[in-house]
Amino acid sequence: GDSDTRPRNTDVDRYGVQRPIRVAQVVGKMNGGGVEAVVMNYYRHIDRSKVQFDFLVDEDSTRVPEEEITALGGRVFRIPPYQHPIRYRRELIRLMREQQWPIVHSNINTLSVFPLSAAKKIGVPVRIAHSHSTMGKGEFAKNVMKLVLRPFANVYPTARFACSHYAGKWLFGKNVDFTVIPNAIELDKFRFNAETRKQTRRELGISDDTFLIGHVGRFMPQKNQSFLVDVLVGLLPKRPDVMLAFLVMVLTGLRFNNMLKNLVSLIMCYSSVNARMSIVYTRRSMCSVFPVFTKDCASLVLKHNEPDFHAYSPTQLREKLM
């Protein structure tokens, strides 16, 4: 048959003790990106005596916080990446039948069609599709795939989440109900600390009086790093001490190497100001590095309630940075 109607996990164990509901969180590749951070932030703060997360991650993931997940009561299941669709779907169906999760929460945008169709096939009662983004500039192949899969976005889920109204409307449509789940962060972790700033700047060889603009993010068209270089060019006449730092998490692999090559190429294109730009490598958590910056673009954008810094012209952003 097309579905498995066996009962889901029961609410109590054999001793009559109430068990937490286990949710299968499909996160794709865990490489230290923003989506994984959002899911982990929520996991750390939910009542885990009532709800637990199990993480389904691609087997080629490079930054899986398995020790923390295990310590919090969760589990990690490594599965073939979606680039191997037959193996991917077969393993999803096998795991879902074996684990009998009552809820499958997919965080991989248009690709959610694959895990949620598998969940529907075996009769998982609650199937959540979560939109974390839209289409990105300069990603032709990915965008074509998104457009091909998007018409199926409402076929398999029983509930729909999105990080914003825009992301929800893009994936699910204007006339479909969905719930906006904010990308919450722990503000206390990012609170400014003067001693951390001084110590980290000393380690990085950056003087205390340098006006440092920091950027944290993958090197890809959506992040628009070249825009920040234009801002730097405009700021230099007014702030000769200004520097622009691209913060890079130390990773490995072809994708990371290509990203570094592109970043270096961008810097070298601006020969007149490349001495005022630097690439900062770190293995530290982001919250321990933010105090190093005089201005970081993420906090600047959040403070002014703009969707992203594409909303500013270089002149406008220069004025806000002054």
C-alpha positions in Angstrom: 0.0 0.0 0.0 0.9 3.7 -0.2 1.0 4.2 3.5 2.0 2.6 6.7 -0.7 3.0 9.3 1.0 1.3 12.2 0.6 3.3 15.5 3.3 5.9 16.3 5.4 5.8 19.4 3.3 5.6 22.5 3.4 8.4 25.1 4.6 6.2 28.1 7.4 3.7 28.5 6.9 0.2 29.9 7.1 1.5 33.4 4.3 4.0 32.8 6.6 7.0 32.8 5.7 9.9 30.4 8.1 10.1 27.5 8.9 13.2 25.5 7.6 13.5 22.0 10.5 12.9 19.6 10.6 15.1 16.5 12.7 14.2 13.5 14.5 17.4 12.4 15.6 17.1 8.8 18.4 19.7 8.4 20.4 18.5 5.4 24.1 19.4 5.6 25.3 20.6 9.0 28.3 22.8 8.0 28.0 25.6 10.6 25.3 27.5 8.7 22.4 29.6 9.9 19.6 27.1 9.6 21.3 24.6 11.8 22.1 27.4 14.3 18.4 28.4 14.5 17.2 24.8 15.1 19.9 24.3 17.8 18.9 27.5 19.5 15.4 26.4 19.8 16.5 22.9 20.9 18.6 24.3 23.8 15.6 26.3 25.1 12.6 24.0 24.7 11.3 21.9 27.5 13.2 18.7 26.6 11.3 16.7 29.1 8.3 17.1 26.9 9.8 17.4 23.4 13.1 16.0 22.1 14.8 16.4 18.7 16.4 13.8 16.6 18.6 15.2 13.8 18.7 13.7 10.3 21.9 15.1 8.7 23.6 14.4 5.4 26.5 12.0 5.9 28.9 14.5 4.3 28.2 17.2 7.0 31.4 18.7 8.5 30.2 20.5 11.6 27.7 18.3 13.5 27.5 19.2 17.2 26.9 15.5 18.1 28.2 15.7 21.6 25.9 18.6 22.5 22.9 17.0 20.9 23.5 13.7 22.7 24.0 15.5 26.0 20.7 17.3 25.6 19.0 13.9 25.0 18.8 14.0 21.2 20.2 11.6 18.6 22.0 12.1 15.2 21.1 10.0 12.2 23.5 10.3 9.2 21.8 9.7 5.8 22.9 9.9 2.2 22.8 13.4 0.7 19.9 14.3 -1.6 22.3 14.3 -4.5 21.9 10.5 -4.3 18.1 10.6 -4.5 17.4 6.8 -4.6 19.6 6.0 -1.6 18.3 9.2 0.2 14.7 8.3 -0.1 15.2 4.6 0.7 17.1 5.5 3.9 14.5 8.1 4.9 11.7 5.5 4.6 13.7 2.9 6.5 14.5 5.2 9.4 10.9 6.6 9.6 9.5 3.1 9.7 12.1 2.0 12.3 11.8 5.1 14.6 8.1 5.8 14.2 8.5 9.6 14.7 5.1 11.2 15.2 6.4 14.5 13.8 8.8 15.2 10.9 10.0 18.8 10.6 11.9 19.5 7.4 14.1 22.6 7.3 15.4 22.2 3.7 13.0 24.5 1.8 11.9 23.2 -1.6 13.9 20.0 -1.0 11.4 19.2 1.8 9.3 17.5 -0.8 11.6 14.4 -0.5 11.5 13.8 3.3 7.9 14.8 3.6 6.7 12.6 0.8 8.5 9.7 2.5 6.9 10.7 5.8 3.4 10.7 4.2 4.1 7.3 2.5 4.5 5.6 5.9 1.8 7.6 7.6 3.6 10.1 9.8 0.6 12.2 11.1 2.4 15.6 11.5 4.6 16.8 8.6 6.1 20.3 8.8 7.7 22.2 5.9 9.8 25.1 7.1 10.9 27.9 4.7 14.2 29.5 5.7 15.0 31.5 2.5 13.9 32.3 -1.0 16.0 32.3 -4.2 19.5 33.6 -4.3 21.3 35.8 -6.9 23.9 34.0 -8.9 22.8 30.5 -8.2 21.3 29.5 -11.5 21.3 25.7 -11.0 19.9 25.9 -7.5 17.2 28.4 -8.5 16.1 26.2 -11.4 15.7 23.3 -9.0 13.8 25.4 -6.5 11.4 26.5 -9.2 10.9 22.9 -10.4 10.2 21.7 -6.8 8.2 24.7 -5.5 4.8 23.6 -7.0 5.0 20.5 -4.7 5.6 22.6 -1.6 2.0 22.2 -0.4 1.4 18.6 -1.4 2.9 16.8 1.6 3.1 19.0 4.7 0.3 19.2 7.3 1.8 22.4 8.7 3.9 25.2 7.3 6.5 27.4 9.0 8.6 30.3 7.7 11.3 32.5 9.1 9.4 35.6 7.6 6.2 36.5 5.7 8.3 36.9 2.6 9.9 33.5 2.8 6.6 31.9 3.5 4.8 33.5 0.6 7.6 32.7 -1.7 7.5 28.9 -0.9 3.8 28.3 -0.1 2.0 31.1 -2.0 0.1 34.2 -1.0 -3.2 32.4 -0.3 -1.9 29.6 1.9 -1.8 29.8 5.7 1.6 29.4 7.4 3.1 30.3 10.8 6.1 32.7 11.0 8.7 31.3 13.5 11.3 34.0 14.2 14.9 33.1 14.0 15.5 33.7 17.7 19.0 34.2 19.1 20.4 34.3 22.6 21.0 38.0 23.1 23.2 37.6 26.2 25.8 35.6 24.3 26.3 38.6 22.0 26.4 41.3 24.7 29.4 43.6 24.3 32.4 42.8 26.5 35.2 45.3 26.5 37.8 42.8 27.9 36.9 40.2 25.2 37.2 42.9 22.5 40.7 44.0 23.8 42.0 40.4 24.1 40.8 39.2 20.8 42.0 42.2 18.9 45.4 41.7 20.5 45.4 38.1 19.3 44.4 39.2 15.8 47.0 42.0 15.6 44.3 44.7 15.3 45.0 48.0 17.2 42.4 49.2 19.8 41.7 52.4 17.8 41.1 50.8 14.4 37.6 51.4 13.1 36.8 47.9 12.2 33.7 46.9 10.0 33.1 43.2 10.3 31.2 40.8 8.0 30.2 37.3 9.0 28.6 35.1 6.3 29.2 32.7 3.5 30.9 34.1 0.4 27.9 33.9 -2.0 25.9 36.4 -4.1 23.1 36.9 -1.5 25.6 38.2 1.1 26.7 40.9 -1.4 30.3 41.4 0.0 31.3 43.6 -3.0 28.7 46.1 -1.7 30.7 46.4 1.6 33.9 47.0 -0.4 32.1 50.0 -2.1 31.2 51.2 1.4 34.8 50.9 2.5 36.0 53.0 -0.5 33.6 55.7 0.4 34.5 55.7 4.1 38.3 55.9 3.7 38.5 59.7 2.9 36.6 60.4 6.2 38.0 57.6 8.3 41.5 56.8 7.3 41.7 54.3 10.1 38.9 52.1 8.8 39.3 48.4 8.0 37.0 45.8 6.6 37.3 42.3 8.0 35.7 39.2 6.4 35.3 36.6 9.2 35.7 33.1 7.9 35.0 29.9 9.9 37.9 27.5 9.4 36.5 24.6 7.4 37.8 22.1 4.8 36.8 20.8 1.5 36.4 22.0 -2.1 33.5 24.3 -1.4 35.5 26.1 1.3 38.6 26.4 -0.9 36.5 27.9 -3.7 34.9 30.3 -1.3 38.4 31.5 -0.2 39.5 31.9 -3.8 36.5 34.0 -4.7 37.0 36.2 -1.6 40.7 36.8 -2.4 39.8 37.6 -6.0 37.3 40.2 -4.8 39.9 41.8 -2.5 42.5 41.9 -5.2 40.1 43.6 -7.7 40.2 46.7 -5.4 43.9 47.3 -5.5 43.5 50.8 -4.1 42.0 49.6 -0.8 43.0 46.0 -0.5 45.5 46.9 2.2 42.5 48.0 4.3 40.8 44.6 4.0 41.6 41.4 5.8 40.4 37.8 6.0 40.1 36.6 9.6 40.1 32.9 10.2 38.6 31.5 13.4 37.4 28.3 15.0 35.7 30.3 17.7 31.9 30.8 18.1 30.6 33.9 16.5 29.4 35.4 19.7 33.0 35.6 21.0 34.2 37.4 17.9 31.5 40.1 17.4 33.0 42.4 20.2 36.1 42.8 18.0 34.2 44.9 15.5 33.4 48.6 15.8 30.5 48.0 13.5 29.1 44.7 12.2 26.7 44.7 9.4 24.3 42.2 10.9 23.6 44.2 14.1 23.4 47.4 12.1 20.7 45.9 9.8 18.8 44.4 12.7 18.8 47.7 14.5 17.2 49.5 11.6 14.6 46.8 11.0 15.6 46.3 7.4 15.3 42.9 5.7 18.9 43.0 4.5 21.6 45.5 3.6 20.6 45.5 0.0 18.1 48.0 1.1 20.8 50.6 1.6 22.8 52.4 -1.1 26.6 52.6 -0.3 26.2 56.2 0.5 23.4 55.6 3.0 25.3 52.8 4.7 28.4 54.9 4.9 26.4 57.5 6.7 25.0 55.0 9.2 28.5 53.6 9.8 29.9 57.0 10.7 
